[in-house]
Amino acid sequence: MKKSLFLITMMLVLPTLMISCATTGDLEKVQAEQKMIDAKADQALKDAQAAKTEADAAKVKADAAKVKADETSVRAESAIKAAEERQKAAEEKERIAEEKAKKADEAFHKSMKK
């Protein structure tokens, strides 16, 4: 009984050990795959760094554009305020001119009555 149990165990263990042993070819294949994976990882790292650099440059440009837009907005607001002030001054001059014309007209009518 011991012999047959030992024989069955050996029949199961030996093929398992032989299947699980890696050959030199298998090791070389795994090493080649590992090198390929390392190369891809290095390339992905380089691509990520390049993308980050481009994103940083785009952010700088966007910030500069925002600053320029803010400055333009401030200038536009100043121009609007100046135009409004000029319009008020023109309206005031027009009102004064109308008053003077009215006074002159009244003076003319008074002089015509005499």
Salt bridges, closest charged atoms under 4 A:
ASP56 OD2 - LYS52 NZ 3.11
ASP63 OD2 - LYS59 NZ 3.19
ASP70 OD2 - LYS66 NZ 3.18
GLU92 OE2 - ARG95 NH2 2.19
GLU99 OE2 - ARG95 NH1 2.47
ASP105 OD1 - HIS109 NE2 3.30
